Amino acid sequence: MEGVSIDRRAQDGWVVLAVRGPVDVATMVDVQQHATAALRDGHVFVAIDAERIDFVDEFAIGALVAIRRRLTAAGGRLVLVGPSAELASRLASAGLTVEVAADLGQLPPAA
């Protein structure tokens, strides 16, 4: 399995992490590091562009819970953009409630 690729950019008050590839126990650390860096830089609104995530495991789900908690505690939000049916199903099975946007043009206001 290949590694994950993450591009970080700003959009309308959000930090968007465009994630491509598998997100599992080995690669979730990269996603967490990018989200932590955004928070450390003072950004509390993080969107994970999940359209190109092709695999997730239970460790990734747990890490998303942790990221959401940290952002919420800091007064921010986590939004998943364009998650696959598999990812949405895994999140629901894990009982994780997270905001979802169909595409980047539908991100809510960062406030």
C-alpha positions in Angstrom: 0.0 0.0 0.0 1.4 3.4 -1.0 1.6 6.3 1.5 -0.7 9.2 1.9 -0.3 12.6 0.3 -1.5 15.8 2.1 -1.7 19.3 0.6 -2.5 22.2 3.0 -4.1 25.4 1.8 -6.2 28.2 3.1 -9.8 28.8 1.9 -12.3 31.3 3.3 -10.9 31.1 6.9 -10.5 27.3 6.8 -7.3 25.3 6.6 -8.1 22.6 4.0 -6.1 19.4 4.2 -6.5 17.6 0.8 -5.8 14.0 1.6 -5.0 11.4 -1.1 -4.4 7.7 -0.6 -5.0 5.3 2.3 -5.5 6.6 5.8 -4.5 3.9 8.3 -2.5 3.3 11.4 0.7 4.0 9.5 -0.4 7.2 7.7 -2.9 8.8 10.1 0.1 10.3 12.0 0.7 12.5 8.9 -2.9 13.7 8.9 -2.7 14.4 12.7 0.5 16.3 12.3 -1.0 18.6 9.7 -4.1 19.2 11.8 -2.0 19.8 14.9 0.2 22.3 12.9 -2.9 24.2 11.8 -4.1 24.4 15.4 -0.6 25.4 16.6 -0.6 28.2 13.9 -3.9 29.5 15.4 -6.3 28.0 12.9 -9.2 26.2 14.5 -11.4 25.6 11.4 -10.0 22.6 9.6 -11.6 20.9 6.6 -10.3 17.5 5.5 -10.9 17.1 1.7 -11.7 13.3 1.8 -12.7 12.9 -1.9 -9.5 11.0 -2.7 -9.1 8.9 0.5 -9.3 5.4 -0.8 -9.1 3.4 2.4 -9.7 4.1 6.1 -9.2 1.8 9.1 -10.4 2.0 12.8 -7.2 3.9 13.8 -8.0 6.6 11.3 -11.5 6.9 12.8 -10.1 7.2 16.3 -7.7 9.9 15.2 -10.5 11.9 13.5 -12.3 11.8 16.8 -9.2 13.2 18.6 -8.7 15.9 16.0 -12.4 16.9 16.2 -12.1 17.1 20.0 -9.0 19.3 20.0 -10.5 21.7 17.4 -13.8 21.9 19.3 -12.1 22.5 22.6 -10.3 25.4 20.9 -13.6 26.9 19.6 -13.2 25.5 16.1 -14.7 22.9 13.9 -13.8 19.9 11.7 -15.6 19.3 8.4 -15.1 16.4 6.1 -15.5 17.3 2.5 -16.8 14.7 0.0 -16.3 11.6 2.0 -16.9 8.3 0.2 -19.8 6.1 1.2 -17.4 3.7 2.9 -15.9 6.5 5.0 -19.3 7.9 5.9 -20.5 4.4 6.9 -17.4 3.7 9.0 -17.9 7.1 10.8 -21.5 6.3 11.5 -20.7 2.8 12.7 -18.2 4.3 15.1 -20.8 6.8 16.4 -18.7 9.7 15.2 -20.8 12.8 14.4 -18.8 15.1 12.1 -19.9 17.9 9.8 -19.9 17.0 6.1 -19.8 19.2 3.1 -20.4 17.8 -0.4 -17.6 19.9 -1.9 -15.2 22.7 -0.9 -17.7 25.3 -2.2 -20.1 24.3 0.5 -17.9 24.9 3.5 -19.9 26.7 6.2 -18.6 30.2 7.3 -15.5 29.9 9.5 -17.1 31.5 12.6 
